[in-house]
């Protein structure tokens, strides 16, 4: 099963790099059922136009009213990076119970201007009657390098992390 996870996470990384080379944020997602990719999506967020466009959200839109609950309950949603709360809610609305993420919430925070805070997302969803399993950190090192294409221009990962470390240091 882990080999399958890696195969589909690699596809998410390909989609993420494709989005990045188009000038978008580097995120990709696929929905898999019975070993077959049903749908895939890239990030298309446009902040200047206030368009959300996250890869997982785009994927949910492609799947809505297209697949039966039985298929969605057994499907696995793969994403290049742990989904934001808005995307997690959208995924939950589909009825998908398994989400596999390349880059974890904790690791992704190295590229954000704030520190990681652990949140029991599975537990919060469970309190709402939503049963979802989040599996993080599949090919995570490879996934972090995908962000080198963030926004259309290649930048080395260590340079990006150092920049955020400086921002965090100056904001404390």
C-alpha positions as semicolon CSV with decimal commas, in nm:
position;residue;x (nm);y (nm);z (nm)
1;X;0,000;0,000;0,000
2;X;0,284;0,242;0,080
3;X;0,419;0,197;-0,274
4;X;0,078;0,306;-0,403
5;X;0,083;0,605;-0,171
6;X;0,421;0,707;-0,312
7;X;0,303;0,663;-0,672
8;X;0,005;0,895;-0,622
9;X;0,196;1,146;-0,411
10;X;0,453;1,171;-0,692
11;X;0,166;1,252;-0,930
12;X;0,055;1,526;-0,687
13;X;0,410;1,664;-0,693
14;X;0,407;1,668;-1,075
15;X;0,079;1,861;-1,070
16;X;0,216;2,099;-0,806
17;X;0,528;2,177;-1,011
18;X;0,308;2,228;-1,317
19;X;0,097;2,480;-1,122
20;X;0,413;2,654;-0,999
21;X;0,557;2,685;-1,347
22;X;0,230;2,855;-1,450
23;X;0,286;3,113;-1,174
24;X;0,055;2,960;-0,913
25;X;0,135;2,817;-0,571
26;X;0,280;2,467;-0,592
27;X;0,004;2,230;-0,485
28;X;-0,157;1,931;-0,656
29;X;-0,418;1,671;-0,563
30;X;-0,565;1,349;-0,702
31;X;-0,860;1,130;-0,610
32;X;-0,799;0,755;-0,640
33;X;-1,051;0,470;-0,629
34;X;-0,960;0,104;-0,676
35;X;-0,611;0,192;-0,799
36;X;-0,737;0,434;-1,065
37;X;-0,707;0,812;-1,066
38;X;-1,061;0,948;-1,103
39;X;-0,973;1,318;-1,103
40;X;-0,674;1,544;-1,054
41;X;-0,631;1,916;-0,994
42;X;-0,369;2,188;-0,959
43;X;-0,367;2,507;-0,760
44;X;-0,517;2,801;-0,952
45;X;-0,541;3,057;-0,671
46;X;-0,526;3,418;-0,789
47;X;-0,479;3,648;-0,490
48;X;-0,511;3,966;-0,696
49;X;-0,863;3,857;-0,797
50;X;-0,939;3,701;-0,455
51;X;-0,990;3,357;-0,613
52;X;-0,930;3,073;-0,367
53;X;-0,833;2,800;-0,615
54;X;-0,649;2,556;-0,386
55;X;-0,576;2,220;-0,552
56;X;-0,787;2,017;-0,308
57;X;-1,078;2,259;-0,338
58;X;-1,057;2,242;-0,719
59;X;-1,053;1,862;-0,696
60;X;-1,362;1,859;-0,474
61;X;-1,544;2,077;-0,729
62;X;-1,455;1,832;-1,007
63;X;-1,592;1,542;-0,802
64;X;-1,909;1,701;-0,661
65;X;-2,227;1,549;-0,807
66;X;-2,016;1,321;-1,028
67;X;-1,935;1,018;-0,809
68;X;-2,156;0,817;-0,577
69;X;-2,116;0,825;-0,200
70;X;-2,005;0,460;-0,214
71;X;-1,716;0,546;-0,446
72;X;-1,615;0,856;-0,249
73;X;-1,622;0,675;0,087
74;X;-1,374;0,419;-0,046
75;X;-1,162;0,666;-0,244
76;X;-0,836;0,815;-0,121
77;X;-0,758;1,181;-0,174
78;X;-0,387;1,243;-0,221
79;X;-0,243;1,590;-0,188
80;X;0,107;1,730;-0,222
81;X;0,078;1,911;0,111
82;X;-0,146;1,886;0,415
83;X;-0,469;2,071;0,329
84;X;-0,577;2,399;0,486
85;X;-0,888;2,396;0,704
86;X;-1,108;2,531;0,424
87;X;-0,998;2,248;0,194
88;X;-1,034;1,992;0,473
89;X;-1,396;2,100;0,513
90;X;-1,452;2,068;0,139
91;X;-1,297;1,718;0,138
92;X;-1,518;1,621;0,432
93;X;-1,823;1,741;0,238
94;X;-1,744;1,483;-0,031
95;X;-1,750;1,200;0,221
96;X;-1,389;1,096;0,160
97;X;-1,252;0,918;0,468
98;X;-0,881;0,893;0,382
99;X;-0,646;1,180;0,295
100;X;-0,277;1,113;0,227
101;X;-0,044;1,413;0,229
102;X;0,308;1,446;0,099
103;X;0,428;1,737;0,312
104;X;0,303;1,754;0,671
105;X;0,155;2,058;0,845
106;X;0,466;2,080;1,063
107;X;0,716;2,071;0,775
108;X;0,516;2,316;0,561
109;X;0,532;2,573;0,842
110;X;0,903;2,609;0,766
111;X;0,788;2,808;0,461
112;X;0,534;3,021;0,644
113;X;0,583;3,337;0,852
114;X;0,452;3,170;1,169
115;X;0,548;2,871;1,382
116;X;0,379;2,531;1,370
117;X;0,099;2,464;1,616
118;X;-0,025;2,109;1,657
119;X;-0,400;2,072;1,596
120;X;-0,592;1,745;1,628
121;X;-0,779;1,782;1,299
122;X;-0,901;1,421;1,301
123;X;-1,037;1,471;1,654
124;X;-1,210;1,797;1,564
125;X;-1,373;1,638;1,261
126;X;-1,478;1,338;1,470
127;X;-1,657;1,571;1,713
128;X;-1,860;1,686;1,411
129;X;-1,943;1,326;1,318
130;X;-1,691;1,317;1,031
131;X;-1,454;1,022;1,026
132;X;-1,139;1,102;0,834
133;X;-0,787;0,967;0,858
134;X;-0,500;1,200;0,771
135;X;-0,172;1,034;0,679
136;X;0,113;1,282;0,650
137;X;0,479;1,282;0,545
138;X;0,480;1,058;0,235
139;X;0,799;1,136;0,038
140;X;0,816;1,454;0,245
141;X;1,173;1,557;0,159
142;X;1,094;1,528;-0,211
143;X;0,774;1,724;-0,152
144;X;0,949;2,013;0,018
145;X;1,162;2,062;-0,295
146;X;0,844;2,100;-0,501
147;X;0,803;2,441;-0,335
148;X;1,117;2,557;-0,515
149;X;0,882;2,631;-0,807
150;X;0,639;2,836;-0,596
151;X;0,504;3,129;-0,798
152;X;0,674;3,047;-1,126
153;X;1,037;3,118;-1,047
154;X;1,280;2,856;-0,920
155;X;1,431;2,935;-0,579
156;X;1,639;2,691;-0,371
157;X;1,450;2,548;-0,073
158;X;1,718;2,634;0,183
159;X;1,706;2,998;0,071
160;X;1,327;3,008;0,116
161;X;1,345;2,848;0,463
162;X;1,624;3,087;0,571
163;X;1,409;3,382;0,456
164;X;1,114;3,263;0,667
165;X;1,340;3,196;0,967
166;X;1,449;3,560;0,943
167;X;1,086;3,679;0,923
168;X;0,994;3,469;1,228
169;X;1,298;3,595;1,421
170;X;1,212;3,958;1,346
171;X;0,845;3,917;1,440
172;X;0,918;3,776;1,788
